[in-house]
């Protein structure tokens, strides 16, 4: 059978990440059924809840741009949450916990990068293994029981607003803009793009591929540490389950946003809208009275959609 020839217009629409289409559909549903929900204050509450996921996505899209993946973010969030809420550091200041979270994320990220770039271990295996190790460690230290409350300063910061917009949302937008500028305007960003196009070609062009992969994972680890702080502030208590679903959701949001392994057509803002799709999806389902099981089904369908999109993009690249 002759191959279907796409028109330039069809090709242009095919390059638009599905996150944008889904976002428009969800906004249209709200505008038609509950226009009063499209309020800055109301939307701010829902969007604020996905800020930890949105931050984690920034690290995920970075490692996926160098043809890798990071599934250890959930373990980092859980471990940091335990360190903050367990009381093992009595009287510690906010700056201490920030430094601790960044240190935990950096160590995990560097280990991931070293094993993947230097030892050539599968990214899925090493990051998933570390995730399981951190979960097991928290389960052991806590005996499976929630550890306690976090210092009040975390909740106070999370609930602040600036010009009616929750501060965590503004923070997320700010670091997303920084990531966008870094990938577009820096030498490291060019290294990431080159490695994503072709590892072999980048190597022969003089790009330090191994160091680029290690740096990408190290930055992803730091970002996971930041996400852990925000997630801990959002729930304001210790937990033995917090953040465990975020790594796979970050992969789904990244792919929905047009970033597949080695290709970043969606840039940074495509995955940003992929995360917003989760926020608005929860708004729509809550509005129609859909319970937690239904939300889990919807999450699974979105992940399936992301997998299908990745398969279509991969087959299109090969053809």
C-alpha positions as CSV (number, residue, x, y, z in Angstrom):
1,X,0.0,0.0,0.0
2,X,1.4,3.5,-0.8
3,X,2.4,5.5,2.2
4,X,0.1,8.3,3.3
5,X,1.4,11.7,2.5
6,X,0.8,14.3,5.1
7,X,0.2,17.9,4.1
8,X,2.4,20.6,5.6
9,X,-0.6,21.7,7.7
10,X,-1.2,18.2,9.0
11,X,2.5,17.8,9.8
12,X,2.3,21.1,11.8
13,X,-0.6,19.8,13.8
14,X,1.0,16.5,14.3
15,X,4.0,18.3,16.0
16,X,1.8,19.9,18.6
17,X,2.0,18.0,21.8
18,X,-1.2,16.3,22.9
19,X,-1.1,18.1,26.2
20,X,-2.2,21.3,24.5
21,X,-5.2,19.6,22.9
22,X,-6.2,17.9,26.2
23,X,-5.8,21.2,28.1
24,X,-8.1,23.1,25.6
25,X,-10.7,20.3,25.9
26,X,-10.7,20.4,29.7
27,X,-11.0,24.2,29.7
28,X,-13.9,24.0,27.3
29,X,-15.7,21.5,29.5
30,X,-15.3,23.8,32.5
31,X,-16.3,26.8,30.6
32,X,-19.5,25.1,29.3
33,X,-20.5,23.3,32.5
34,X,-19.1,25.3,35.4
35,X,-17.8,28.7,34.2
36,X,-17.7,29.9,37.8
37,X,-14.9,27.4,38.4
38,X,-12.6,29.4,36.0
39,X,-11.6,31.7,38.8
40,X,-8.1,32.6,39.8
41,X,-8.7,31.7,43.4
42,X,-10.4,28.4,42.7
43,X,-8.0,27.3,40.0
44,X,-5.0,28.4,42.2
45,X,-6.1,25.8,44.8
46,X,-6.2,23.0,42.3
47,X,-3.0,23.9,40.4
48,X,-1.1,24.3,43.7
49,X,-1.7,20.6,44.4
50,X,0.2,19.5,41.3
51,X,3.2,21.8,41.8
52,X,5.4,19.0,43.3
53,X,4.6,16.9,40.1
54,X,5.3,19.9,37.9
55,X,8.7,20.5,39.5
56,X,9.6,16.8,39.3
57,X,8.7,16.9,35.6
58,X,11.5,19.4,35.0
59,X,14.0,16.8,36.0
60,X,12.3,14.1,34.1
61,X,12.2,16.0,30.8
62,X,15.9,16.8,31.2
63,X,17.0,13.2,31.5
64,X,14.6,12.1,28.8
65,X,16.2,14.6,26.5
66,X,19.5,12.7,26.9
67,X,17.7,9.4,26.3
68,X,17.5,8.4,29.9
69,X,14.8,8.2,32.6
70,X,14.6,8.7,36.3
71,X,12.2,6.7,38.5
72,X,13.8,7.5,41.8
73,X,12.1,10.8,42.5
74,X,9.3,9.2,44.6
75,X,11.9,7.7,46.9
76,X,13.7,11.0,47.3
77,X,10.4,12.7,48.2
78,X,9.5,10.0,50.7
79,X,13.0,10.0,52.3
80,X,13.1,13.8,52.6
81,X,9.6,13.9,54.0
82,X,10.6,11.3,56.7
83,X,13.8,13.3,57.6
84,X,11.7,16.5,58.1
85,X,8.7,14.9,59.9
86,X,10.4,12.2,62.0
87,X,12.0,14.5,64.6
88,X,15.5,13.1,64.0
89,X,16.8,16.7,63.6
90,X,15.2,18.5,66.6
91,X,15.3,22.2,66.4
92,X,16.7,22.2,62.8
93,X,16.1,25.4,60.8
94,X,14.3,25.7,57.4
95,X,17.7,26.3,55.7
96,X,19.0,23.1,57.2
97,X,16.1,21.1,55.8
98,X,16.5,22.8,52.4
99,X,20.2,21.9,52.3
100,X,19.4,18.3,53.4
101,X,16.8,17.8,50.7
102,X,19.2,19.2,48.0
103,X,22.0,17.0,49.3
104,X,19.9,13.8,49.3
105,X,18.7,14.6,45.7
106,X,22.1,15.4,44.5
107,X,23.7,12.3,45.9
108,X,21.0,10.1,44.4
109,X,21.2,12.0,41.0
110,X,25.0,11.7,40.8
111,X,24.8,7.9,41.6
112,X,22.2,7.5,38.9
113,X,24.2,9.4,36.4
114,X,27.4,7.5,37.2
115,X,25.8,4.1,36.9
116,X,24.0,5.0,33.7
117,X,26.7,7.0,31.9
118,X,29.9,5.3,33.1
119,X,28.8,1.7,34.1
120,X,26.2,1.5,31.3
121,X,23.5,0.2,33.7
122,X,19.9,0.4,32.4
123,X,18.4,3.7,33.6
124,X,15.1,2.0,34.4
125,X,16.8,-0.7,36.5
126,X,19.2,1.6,38.5
127,X,16.7,4.4,39.2
128,X,13.8,2.0,40.1
129,X,16.2,0.0,42.3
130,X,17.2,3.1,44.2
131,X,13.6,4.1,44.5
132,X,12.8,0.8,46.1
133,X,15.8,1.0,48.4
134,X,14.7,4.4,49.7
135,X,11.1,3.2,50.2
136,X,12.4,0.2,52.1
137,X,14.6,2.4,54.3
138,X,11.7,4.7,55.2
139,X,9.5,1.7,56.0
140,X,12.2,0.2,58.2
141,X,12.9,3.5,60.1
142,X,9.3,4.3,60.6
143,X,8.1,0.7,61.2
144,X,5.4,1.4,58.6
145,X,3.8,4.2,60.7
146,X,3.5,7.8,59.7
147,X,6.3,9.7,61.5
148,X,4.6,12.9,62.6
149,X,4.0,16.6,61.7
150,X,6.4,18.8,59.8
151,X,7.6,22.2,61.2
152,X,4.8,24.8,60.8
153,X,7.0,27.1,58.6
154,X,6.5,24.7,55.7
155,X,2.8,25.0,55.7
156,X,2.9,28.7,56.3
157,X,5.1,29.2,53.2
158,X,3.0,26.8,51.1
159,X,-0.2,28.8,51.8
160,X,1.2,32.2,51.0
161,X,-0.1,34.1,48.0
162,X,1.2,36.9,45.7
163,X,-1.4,38.9,43.8
164,X,-4.0,36.2,44.6
165,X,-1.8,33.6,43.0
166,X,-0.4,30.9,45.3
167,X,3.3,31.4,45.8
168,X,4.1,27.7,45.0
169,X,2.5,28.1,41.6
170,X,4.6,31.2,40.9
171,X,7.7,29.4,42.1
172,X,6.9,26.5,39.7
173,X,6.5,28.9,36.8
174,X,9.8,30.7,37.7
175,X,11.9,27.5,37.7
176,X,10.2,26.3,34.6
177,X,11.3,29.5,32.9
178,X,14.8,29.1,34.2
179,X,15.0,25.6,32.8
180,X,13.6,26.8,29.4
181,X,16.3,29.5,29.2
182,X,19.0,27.1,30.3
183,X,18.2,24.6,27.6
184,X,17.8,27.2,24.9
185,X,20.7,29.6,25.7
186,X,23.5,27.7,27.4
187,X,26.3,25.4,26.2
188,X,24.9,22.7,28.5
189,X,21.5,23.0,26.7
190,X,23.2,22.5,23.3
191,X,25.0,19.5,24.7
192,X,21.7,18.0,25.9
193,X,20.1,18.6,22.4
194,X,23.1,17.0,20.6
195,X,23.1,14.0,22.9
196,X,19.3,13.6,22.3
197,X,19.6,13.7,18.6
198,X,22.4,11.1,18.4
199,X,24.7,9.8,21.2
200,X,27.2,8.6,18.6
201,X,27.2,11.7,16.5
202,X,27.5,13.9,19.6
203,X,30.4,11.9,20.8
204,X,32.3,12.2,17.6
205,X,31.5,16.0,17.5
206,X,33.3,16.5,20.7
207,X,30.3,16.7,23.0
208,X,31.2,15.3,26.5
209,X,28.2,12.9,26.4
210,X,29.0,11.0,29.6
211,X,29.4,14.2,31.6
212,X,26.2,15.6,30.1
213,X,24.2,12.5,31.1
214,X,25.7,12.7,34.7
215,X,25.0,16.4,34.9
216,X,21.4,15.8,33.7
217,X,20.8,13.2,36.4
218,X,22.5,15.3,39.0
219,X,20.2,18.3,38.2
220,X,17.2,15.9,38.1
221,X,18.2,14.8,41.6
222,X,18.4,18.4,42.9
223,X,15.0,19.1,41.3
224,X,13.6,16.0,43.1
225,X,14.9,17.4,46.4
226,X,13.0,20.7,45.7
227,X,9.9,18.7,44.8
228,X,10.2,16.9,48.1
229,X,10.3,20.1,50.0
230,X,7.2,21.4,48.2
231,X,5.3,18.1,48.6
232,X,6.2,18.0,52.3
233,X,4.9,21.5,52.7
234,X,1.7,20.7,50.8
235,X,0.6,17.8,53.1
236,X,2.3,19.3,56.3
237,X,2.6,15.8,57.9
238,X,4.8,12.8,57.6
239,X,3.8,9.9,55.4
240,X,5.1,6.5,54.4
241,X,3.3,6.7,51.0
242,X,3.8,10.3,49.8
243,X,5.2,10.9,46.3
244,X,5.3,7.2,45.2
245,X,3.0,7.8,42.2
246,X,4.8,10.9,41.0
247,X,7.7,9.4,39.0
248,X,5.3,7.5,36.6
249,X,3.0,10.5,36.4
250,X,6.0,12.7,35.6
251,X,6.9,10.4,32.7
252,X,3.3,10.6,31.4
253,X,3.2,14.4,31.7
254,X,6.6,14.7,30.0
255,X,5.6,12.5,27.0
256,X,2.1,14.2,26.8
257,X,4.1,17.5,26.6
258,X,5.9,16.3,23.5
259,X,9.2,15.2,25.0
260,X,10.1,11.6,24.1
261,X,13.4,9.9,24.6
262,X,16.0,12.0,22.8
263,X,13.5,14.4,21.3
264,X,12.2,17.6,22.8
265,X,9.7,19.0,20.4
266,X,7.5,20.1,23.3
267,X,10.3,22.0,24.9
268,X,9.8,22.8,28.5
269,X,6.4,24.3,28.3
270,X,4.8,21.3,26.7
271,X,5.3,19.1,29.8
272,X,4.3,22.1,31.9
273,X,0.8,22.0,30.2
274,X,0.9,18.2,30.6
275,X,1.0,18.7,34.4
276,X,-1.8,21.3,34.1
277,X,-3.9,18.7,32.4
278,X,-3.7,16.5,35.5
279,X,-4.8,19.5,37.6
280,X,-7.7,20.4,35.4
281,X,-8.7,16.8,35.0
282,X,-9.0,16.5,38.8
283,X,-11.2,19.7,38.8
284,X,-13.5,18.2,36.2
285,X,-13.8,14.8,37.9
286,X,-14.4,16.4,41.3
287,X,-17.0,18.6,39.8
288,X,-18.9,15.6,38.4
289,X,-18.5,13.7,41.7
290,X,-16.0,11.1,40.4
291,X,-14.3,9.3,43.4
292,X,-10.8,8.2,43.9
293,X,-11.1,5.0,41.9
294,X,-12.3,6.9,38.9
295,X,-9.4,9.3,39.2
296,X,-7.0,6.4,39.3
297,X,-8.6,5.0,36.1
298,X,-8.3,8.5,34.5
299,X,-4.6,8.7,35.4
300,X,-4.1,5.2,33.9
301,X,-5.8,6.2,30.7
302,X,-3.6,9.3,30.5
303,X,-0.5,7.2,31.0
304,X,-1.7,4.9,28.2
305,X,-2.3,7.8,26.0
306,X,1.2,9.0,26.6
307,X,2.6,5.5,25.8
308,X,0.6,5.4,22.5
309,X,1.8,8.9,21.6
310,X,5.4,7.9,22.3
311,X,4.9,4.8,20.1
312,X,3.5,6.8,17.2
313,X,6.3,9.4,17.5
314,X,9.0,6.6,17.6
315,X,7.5,4.9,14.6
316,X,7.2,8.2,12.7
317,X,10.9,8.9,13.4
318,X,12.0,5.6,12.0
319,X,9.9,5.8,8.8
